[in-house]
Amino acid sequence: MEVHNKIDEKKCPLCGEHNECGVRDGNCWCFHLKVPMELREQIPAEQRGKVCICKKCVEEFNSQSIE
């Protein structure tokens, strides 16, 4: 029996929490916040372009980059 790993588009690939993505509604928080390439590169290859990082992970990454 073949098992497929289903990707949950609603979960952040980094922390597993709800990502609150609103892209399908045409208005997402990510339209107003830069998501650094260094953070996007942390998304597992099989999930890239399919799931969104949550706002909390983006904000935490950005605050650590400033320090």
SULRAQUI-V943228 format. One record per run of one state. SS is the DSSP state (H for helix, E for strand, C for the rest). FROM is the first residue (numbers start at 1). TO is the last residue. Records with the same first field share a line. If there is no record, write none. Layout:
BEGIN
SS=FROM-TO, FROM-TO
END
This chain:
BEGIN
C=1-10, 12-17, 19-22, 26-28, 33-36, 41-44, 48-54, 67-67
E=11-11, 18-18
H=23-25, 29-32, 37-40, 45-47, 55-66
END
